Amino acid sequence: RMRGTMDVSYGHDTKNNFMVIKLPFEEISYKLKMIEKNKISGLLKIKYTIINGEIVLKYNISSKNTIKNLYSKEKINNKQLRALLQGIITVWDLVPNYLLDADNIVLTNEMIYIDLNNDKVYLCYNPSYKKDFYLAFHDLIQGILLVVDYNDLTAVELIYKVNEWCNSGNSDI
């Protein structure tokens, strides 16, 4: 269900850190312009250039860390879990307003970022990536079950409710 593999690298300039994803030129679309020109809350800011017939997407990840890095060291508590779920749902709710497809949101723990200054969630939108949003969300929840703080009963209850919802086959968020 997922198209292609992603060519991901990282870089920085004098002020910012970037995650860089390269796409074949034929992947250029209105979606790229939409995510570059609009400030869509909860999506990583992006700039793109075309170099040697390849599209180079630069996502600004300054002062952000992936949930994979954050929750490999510490367990996720109720407050963090609620912020994460709310962040994902907010973006899912917003993207159709920009004629964008939620299936292009990369919902993996190494592509979901948290701003370390304000705990805001940022997702990666990649027009050449496609995975059913609900399946991706379900897979993400399966991973979070492993890193939830089992001493935080509210977090445990919440993640199990969300997991139950995912397993029910219901697709109304």
N, C-alpha and C positions, 0 to 999 in steps of 0.2 A: 504493500500500500504506500510505501514511502518511495518517492522518486529520487534516484541518484544518491551519491554520497556527498557529503559536504567537505569542501577543501577549506579547513579552518586554520587560521594562524593568528598571532597576536603581535601588536606593534605599539609604538607610542611616538608622539612628537613632543615639542617642548612643554605643552600643557596637558595633554590628554593621553589616556590609554585606549587602545582600540582592539576589537575583535574583528578580524578580516575574513570575509568569505568570498571566494571567487566563483563566478558562474559563467557558463558559455554565453556568448553574445546574444544568441537567439532567445535567451531567457528575458530579455529586456521587455518591459511591459508597463502599462499604466500604473500597476501596483507599486513599482519602484518609485515612480514620480509621486504617487500618493503618500507613501511613507516618508519620502524625503521632504516634501513641501509642507506637509501638515505636522503639527506637533500633537501626536496622538498620545494621550496620557497613558503611561504604563508600557509603551513600546520603547525600546532602546532607540536613541537618536541615530540617524544614519546619514552618511554621505556616500555617493558612489561615483566612480570614474570608470572610464573604459580604457584599458591598456592592452595593446596587442590582441585585439579582438575578444578580450575577456572583460566581463563586468566585475569590478572589484568593489565589494560592499564594505564600508568601514563603520562599525557600530561603536559608539562612544561608551566605554565601560569604566570611565574614570570614577573612582571612589565607590565602585560596586564590586561585589563578590558573588560567585555562583552559589546556589543553594547546596550544590555538591560539596564545595569547599567548606561552607559554613557549617553544614550539618554532618560533616565527617568528624568534626572536632567536638561539637556539642550537640545534644539532642534538641529537637524542635518542641517548644512549649506551646501552650494554648494561644497566647498572644501572637506569637510568630506564625503559627498555623493559620489563625484567623486572617492575619494580614496577607499571607500568601494566597489563600483561597479567594479572599476578597479582591486582591490584585488581579488574579487570573480571570475571575468572573467579570470584573470591570472591563478588562481589555476585550474579552469575548463579546461583551455587550456593545462595545464601542465600534469594533472593526466594520460591521455591516454599514454603519453610517458613512464610511469612506469607500464603499463598494469593494471591500476587501474580504477575503475568505478566511475564516478562522482556522481552516485546515492548513494554512501556511504559517501558523504560529508554532514555533519549535518548543514543545512542552517537555523538555528533558532537563534533568537536574544540572547538566553542565551548560545549559543555555538560558536558565532562569536566573536573573540577577537581583540582588537586594542592594539598595543604596545604603551604604554603611552610615551615612549621616542622618537619614530619616526613616530607615527601614521600608522605604517604598519599593514595591516589586516592579521589575522591568522584564518584559518578554522580548524575545527575538522574533521578528517577522521576516521570513525569507520566502520570496515569491516562487523559488524553484523547489522548495521543500513542500511535500504534501503528505499529511497523515491525518486520518479522520480525527477531529478534535476530541470526540468522546473517548475513542480508544487511547489516544495520547494522554488524556486526562486520567483515565483509568490506570494506565501504566505508571503515571507519575504518582498517583495515590498509593499504588502497590509499593513503590519505593519509599514513600514517606512513612508507611506503616513500620518500616524497619528502623527509621531514625526518630520516631516520635518519643518524647520523654514519658516513659511508662509510669513515672512518679507523679505526673500531672494528669490526674484523672479526667479533667475537663477536655484536655487535648486528646486523650485516648478515646473518650466517648465521641468526640467530634470526628476524628479520623475514621472510626469504625462506622459511624452513621454515613459519612461521605462514601466510604468503600461499599457499604450496603446499597446505597443509591446507585453507584456505578454498576454493581452486579445485578441490579434489578432490570437493567436494559432500558431504563427510563432516560429519555434524552431532553427533558425539560429542566433547565437549571433554574 
